[in-house]
Amino acid sequence: MKLNLTKVTNGCRLGKIKNLGRTGDHTMDIPGCLLYTRTGAAPHLTHHTLRNIHGLPAMAQLTLSSLAEHHEALAEYKEGVGKFIGMPESLLYCSLHDPVSPCPAGYITNKVLQKSVIIGVIEGGDVMEERLRSARETAKRPVGGFLLDGFQGNLMTLETGLHLLSSVTAELPEDKPRLICGVSRPDEVLKCIERGVDLFESFFPYQVTERGCALTFSFDFQPNPEETLLQQNGTEEEIKYLDQTKKIKTTDCTQEMTSFEINLKEKKYQEDFDPLVRGCSCYCCKNHTRAYIHHLLVTNELLAGVLLMMHNFEHYFGFFHSIREALRSDRLAQLKELILRQ
């Protein structure tokens, strides 16, 4: 695994991770994100429907807990994890925990992982001295990259976390990728990119889908972002509605709805025959309306999760494509301003 940086601007890194996979012929663009999966499958989607999503990340995320749970079956199967889950050609990243449903620590590395590239984990909580010590010691090890752990949740203030990130990444070698755990919201992603983070998890679209919501935020950093936002999401009244967050119960825990999404369970979408996002090229937006998704949700049809997942994944992956384009054209500040305004 080799990182080639093509541009570094104010700490933001643009480039490619090369020599990935068994044959070393895979690449991955950074900044980028992993494909979030649950036991090797994208939530709500079959492998066939997954292929209809544009801009899929080159690398899929598995969790060590799921591998440990199926260790006996994998040992008997003897043909590798990728083929077992139906993704034989995909690059796989194994994380310690599921970012949506954190699992208990304590799993032991098994034979499935012995030939894998090891990612060094940077710990230390909110103590600067411990973070720096962890970074310096881990940087001495023969690891392929670095995982910045412990920044998720409400364990520390945003200002503290960002200050720690800046200090930690300054201690890490430039030629190895940095992945952060538990950060996936668009505004948080941009702040981390400014501090030298390369890769992110993509669990945010899944959380939005589980709320019965659709991502609708604009990432078109054109000269008139306010007009773009109005064209994409509708009226000014709707934008004001988006700014009001609310608590919605999901399968695992109570999640807070963000201003980057709309709640399709709301009655006002019952006769809204626009696509989820005007101009979106995903399968859902090209073939269905907000009113139809609303109907599927209120009648508890499983198809609602499938269509929302397809849209939310494609919208989120498009956001990362826009980040890379903004870095190439030195317009990340415009994109960040647009995202923070929403």
SESEVO-107031 format. One record per residue (C-alpha): y, z, x. Coordinates in steps of 0.02 Angstrom, whole numbers, plus 50000, padded with zeros to 5 digits. Each point is the difference from the previous one (the first is absolute). Layout:
N
YZX;...
END
This chain:
342
500005000050000;501674994650072;501765001849932;501244985950033;501805004549955;501134985249968;501565009949957;500635018050005;501655003649914;500685017849987;498235006850012;499284987949869;498514990650071;499474982349950;498424992050068;498124997649983;498455010150038;498784987850082;498195000050059;499405008949843;498214999449935;498354997550088;500464982650060;501805004750038;500714985249903;500885009849861;501845004649999;501115011249894;501894999149977;501085015550022;500875008249915;498554999149878;498845010149891;498135002349977;499064994849843;499665016149906;498205001449939;498905013149923;498264999650080;500344982450060;500624992749834;501814997249948;500295010849844;499714990949835;499634983550089;498444990150044;499964990350163;500254984249898;501605006049916;500605007450164;500004982550077;501274994549868;501325011550077;501194991950123;500435008250165;498475011250016;500055010850157;498794995350138;499305017650010;499205010649863;500005019049997;498415010249979;499855018850004;498825010050108;499495010149848;499314984549913;499044994850157;499295017450017;499495000049817;499044983750022;499375003150176;498154999849954;500184983649904;500984992250143;498705005650127;498604992249896;501004984149966;500274996950188;501194985249978;501675008650017;501315007649888;500944983649970;498504990949928;499465015349902;501655000649904;500104981149979;501394997350128;499044993450152;501484990550074;501315013449972;500755011650129;499685018049954;501035015550040;499145016749970;501185014449960;499545018449994;500665002549824;500384990349842;501905000749984;499885000949810;498615013149991;499975009550166;498245005450045;499525015550100;499964998850189;498445002750102;499054983649998;499134995850164;500114982850080;498354990849973;499154984650071;500954988449883;501615003850094;499395000550180;500484981950039;501695000949914;501725000550079;500585018149994;501745004249936;500815015550076;500705012449874;501705008350029;500125017249920;501125015250017;500725003449827;501885002249998;500085007950174;500864988150120;499205007250157;498244998349929;500334982349937;500624994550171;498555008550088;498764991449884;500854983250028;500025001550189;498205005850014;499334987149877;500944986150091;498975004150155;498374996349908;499154982949991;500464997049818;500424983549914;501485006649904;500775015649923;499935008249829;501525010449954;499245013249887;500725014449900;501594991449936;499354998349822;500345011849856;501385012949986;499555010150155;501654995850085;501704993349952;500344981450018;501305003050135;498785010650101;498634986949983;501114985750054;500665009850150;498225004050053;499494981749980;501404994050112;499555012550134;498134996849993;500074981050005;501155001050151;498545008350094;498724986649954;499664984150100;500814984349932;498434989350013;498955009249871;500225000049809;500565015449902;499305003649827;500705013649887;498965009549874;500565003749822;501624989849997;500044985349881;501595000049893;501154985350040;501525010650049;498945011450111;499144985050080;501674992750057;500595016650073;498375001550098;500124982050064;501725004150070;499135013750099;498684989050079;498565000749875;498964984149985;498655002349867;499915008649832;498725003849865;500164990649835;499515013549875;501694999549912;499544984649893;498415009149944;500985015649949;501224989149903;498564991249912;499195016549951;501645005049916;499944984249893;501514993550094;500504983950088;500994998050160;501624990949962;501155004150146;500914985750084;499764996450186;501004983750003;501345003950130;501164985849949;501915001850010;500145005949819;498605012949979;500735007549840;499894983449911;498234997650063;499515017149933;500754996249830;499084983449991;498365008050047;499985015849896;501104995749851;501535009049933;501085013450077;499345012149870;498244997250063;500545003350180;500805016449945;498365004249914;499054997050162;501075012850090;499345013849886;498375006250075;498715008749892;498365009250019;498454990149948;498235006950009;498744989450094;498145001750036;500205010850155;501655009149987;501744999849926;500984986050081;501844996649987;500524983049937;501204991650121;501494988549972;499014985750078;498924997749844;500034998549811;498855009349880;499134986849894;499395013449878;501785001749935;500194993449822;501494989250049;498804988050087;499024996949839;500994984149966;500554995750176;499274982850037;500674998550177;498825001050149;499935016350095;501214992650128;500894983549972;499574987650137;498475009650058;498564988450046;498585012549973;498604996049877;500605013149876;501824994249993;499514981649989;498825002849853;500515015749905;501505009649931;500625017850000;499565001049816;498184995250036;499845012950139;500785013049883;498684995649869;498585001750127;500645017050057;500235007749828;498284993949947;499215006550162;499334983050052;499304999550178;500844983150026;501685008950010;499535008050166;499354983450068;501594990249960;501185013950055;499045002350163;500104981350038;501884999949970;500385016350089;499004995350155;500804982850012;501755006949971;499745013350134;499284987950127;501484988549965;501155014650043;499235001150174;500184981250022;501845002149957;500175014050129;499334988550137;501164986049946;501495012049999;499585005550178;499884982050059;501724996049930;500815016650049;500295004749818;498975015849981;501605009649961;500294989049846;498215002549942;500115018850025;501645000849903;499204990549857;498465011349996;500995016250010;501164994349861;498484998849888;
END
